[in-house]
């Protein structure tokens, strides 16, 4: 084998390569972002348009239909869905999976630009956004829970402060607040006074809208400095709004806002409500197993940026919650933390590598001795480090699919090393020097080892070309397995022979003048297997017929007792999400009553007809 011969002759270069693999592989592993799921580009674009004060019918006729008319002819469109609700139009456009997301975004933006001329002037700018698992699915949900005596507006103000702090954490993309009451300044116009001064409501609105913003006043360049001028215009208190000139009376006298309207502090209309059911016992782990009253809460949904480390983000959020100094009557409850599953998978991978090392050492120790067992065992960390380094260069993150694939391939990567190291040891026992035994022993089994690896790779290769969104999601599995198997083959053909040529040692009394491979074993199990094999080889027709009959029997048994085919197995989930969709136009109050009726049944509220909640509940956020 030319590659092995070159490696053995240039052993110093191989040793330097080993050091580089350890250093670079470890650095890649430590810096590799951790995620719950791979950020697969989903060809779904949403167009959101806000028109304040419009009912669902007006939204559909004046906003949704004009946009749909232009979007319906976009190239590559597969499905278009729209929802018209009070103040809001949401259009979801699904493209063919073969269409690049950036191309789809450009096409949708062009269509929306064409439709803008037909939208009402008071409608806000349509927001065109692609769907993303990282940007639209929260990695963490934090509930700020306050006592019954605490107003929702106070919780909302506190949530706004926490949101500002969380937004500063590197890796956080967005924070959405659910529940609470938003403070606002309300201007109530008196129509009688307005008529008296000869004004209309649009004039008052235009005056307020046109005044409440800052204005850039240009730049002045001096000999040494450059001064930027800015005219502040935003209102800082209601008193400033009182003195705003909104027009002139017929006789030319300025009319102030205080003359035609009253300005008061108030709350915006509720758009959402949130509450928390905490079923945890005193130890924080067990479930109470009984109904508990919901607590007043404001929820913060935290989304991370694509490719960022989920463990670092969630750890930073938890550390921030401990340092914020929340009021003693307010507690922060983490109701959702997707990093827990990632931590478990990473821990399983590290434990699996350690377990594999110990098992390989234990098995090989008996036959080849301690030093040679370590030569085989080194194939595990070297193969893993090379694989992680390659995956890092490919831009992969350490997500669930990659972690599962690494665990799957962990049991296969030592096969090549065992075959090659054992054959090198056999030739060394027959009297060849270590370097010569490394070259001859590897060359003797190199092609069978390459062929066995290639057959395994061939089994996973078609999955790489799986089309569609699911294919892009599942491609992480075959690519990772192929990278690991290829890395193990490289280690078996280059690193293992070189290390054997340097440090392999025969066990005392293992020297042999006759090749043990040429003598028949005398182990009882091997003898029985040999007799059985001879029996089958002497009757080839009967053997093939029996094998075919067994195959048919397996298909028949599966057809009778099998439970069908499913893409993913059914397992007991640790998180359940329930969505209740009321009819269009349902008020928030009616939606809340509908949700409470479902909550009472699921959580076992006394009098609901259900005596106890669903088993093993810890948190429930509504």
Residue, then its C-alpha position, 0 to 999 in steps of 0.5 A: x500500500x503506497x499510502x501506508x509505506x509513505x506514512x511509515x517512512x515519514x513517521x515524523x510528519x505523521x506525528x506532527x499531523x496527529x498533534x495538529x489533529x488533536x489541537x485543531x479538532x479540540x478547538x473545532x469541537x469547543x467552538x462548534x455552535x450547539x443547536x437543537x435542530x439544524x437551521x433548514x431553509x424552508x421555502x415559505x415567505x410571509x407578507x404581513x400588513x397592518x391597517x389600524x382600525x379595519x375589520x376583517x372584511x375590509x382587510x380582505x377586500x382592501x389589503x389581502x386581495x390586491x396582494x394575492x392578485x400580484x403574488x398569485x403569478x410569482x414563478x415557482x409558487x406552490x401554495x398561497x394561504x391568507x388570513x384576514x383579521x382585525x387590523x392585520x393581513x397575513x399571507x403565507x407563500x410556499x415555494x417549490x423546494x428547488x427554488x432558492x430562498x433568496x430568489x423567492x424573497x426577491x420575487x415576493x418583494x417585487x410582487x408586493x411593490x407592484x401591489x402597493x399602489x392599490x393598498x390604502x394610504x393609511x396601511x403600513x409598509x408590508x413586511x416580507x419575511x422568510x420562515x426560519x426555525x431559528x428566527x421563528x421558534x423560541x429556544x427559551x420561554x421565561x415567565x415573569x410571575x407576580x402576585x395577585x396584587x401586582x398590576x399587569x402594567x407593572x409586570x409589562x414594564x418589568x418585562x420591557x426592562x428584561x427584554x432590553x437586557x436580553x437583547x444585548x446578549x450576543x446571539x439573541x435575535x429577538x424577544x417577544x413579549x406575550x401578555x401584560x398591558x401596554x401604557x399609552x397616552x390617549x388623546x380624546x377629541x371633543x367633536x363639538x369644540x372641533x366644529x366650533x373652531x372649524x377643524x376636522x379630526x384628520x388635522x389633529x392627527x396630522x399635527x400630532x403625527x408630524x410633530x412627534x419625531x426628531x429632525x436632522x438639521x444638517x452638518x457643520x464642518x469646522x477646522x478640527x471638528x464636525x458637528x451634526x445638528x439635530x432638532x428634538x421633536x419627540x414628546x417627553x410628557x403629556x404637558x408638551x402635547x397640550x401646547x401643540x398647535x393643531x390649526x387656526x380658527x376662522x379669525x386666524x387665532x392659533x388653536x391648541x390641542x388643549x382647546x379641542x381634546x383631553x390628554x390622559x394616560x391609559x392602556x392600549x387594548x389587550x392583544x394577548x394574555x398569558x398565565x402560568x400553571x406551576x405543578x412542581x412540588x417543593x423539590x422542583x422536580x416531582x409533579x404535584x398531581x393536582x390542580x393549581x390556580x394559574x398565576x399572573x404572568x408576562x411571557x418572554x419568548x427568546x429567539x436566537x440567531x442562526x448558527x449561534x450556540x444555544x448553550x451559550x445563549x441560554x446560559x447567558x439568559x439564566x445568568x442575566x435573570x440572576x443578576x437583574x435584581x427583580x423585585x422580591x415578589x416577582x419570580x422568573x420561571x423558565x417554562x421552556x429550555x430547548x438546550x436541555x436536550x442538546x446538553x443531554x445529547x452532547x453528554x451522551x456523545x462524550x460518554x459514548x466515546x469514553x465507553x467505547x474506549x474502555x470496551x475496546x481496551x478491554x476486548x483487545x487487551x486480552x488478545x494483543x496486550x495493553x500497548x496494542x490495545x491502546x493503538x486500536x483505541x486511539x482510532x476513536x478520538x482521532x476519527x472523531x476529531x477529524x470528523x468534527x474538524x471537517x464538519x466545522x469546515x462544512x459549516x455544520x453546527x452540533x445539532x440533534x441530527x449531527x449528534x445522533x449521527x456521531x453516536x450512530x457511527x461511533x460503533x463502526x469506526x473501530x472496525x478498520x483499526x481492529x482488522x489492520x492492527x491485528x494483522x500487523x501484530x500477526x506479521x510482527x509475531x512471525x518475525x518481521x520488524x515493526x516497520x516491515x510488519x506495518x507495511x505488509x500487514x496493512x497492504x494485505x488487508x487494505x482493499x478488503x477494509x476499503x471495500x467494507x467501508x465503501x459498502x457502508x458508505x454506499x448504503x448512506x449515500x443515496x440519502x444525501x440526494x433526498x429532495x425537498x425540505x425533509x431531504x435537506x433536514x435528513x442530509x445531516x445524517x448521511x453526510x456525518x456518517x460518511x465523514x466519520x467512516x472516511x475519517x476512520x479509514x484514513x486513521x486505519x491506513x495512515x495513523x495506525x500503521x505508523x504508530x504500530x511501526x513505532x511502538x508495537x510490542x509482542x506479548x511474551x511468548x507470542x513469537x511464532x514460526x508457523x502462521x496461526x492463520x494456516x492452522x485450524x482452531x481448536x475452540x469448541x465454538x469454532x469447531x461446531x461452527x465449522x461442522x455446521x458450515x461444512x454441512x451447508x456447503x455440501x448441500x448448496x441447493x437445499x441451503x439456498x432454498x431454505x434461505x429463500x423460504x426463510x426470507x418469504x416467511x419473514x415477509x409473511x410474519x411481518x405482514x401479519x403482525x407488523x404495525x405498518x411504516x412510519x417516518x419517526x417512531x412514536x415516543x413519549x414527548x417531554x413537551x406538548x404544544x396545543x393550539x386552539x383556533x377560534x372562528x374569525x372575528x372572535x374577540x380576545x375575551x371569547x378566545x380566553x374563555x375558550x382557552x380556559x375551558x380547555x385548560x380546566x379539562x386538561x389540568x383537572x380543575x374541580x367541577x370540570x368533570x375531570x378529577x386530576x390533571x394529566x400525569x407528570x405535568x411541571x409547567x404549563x404556559x398559556 
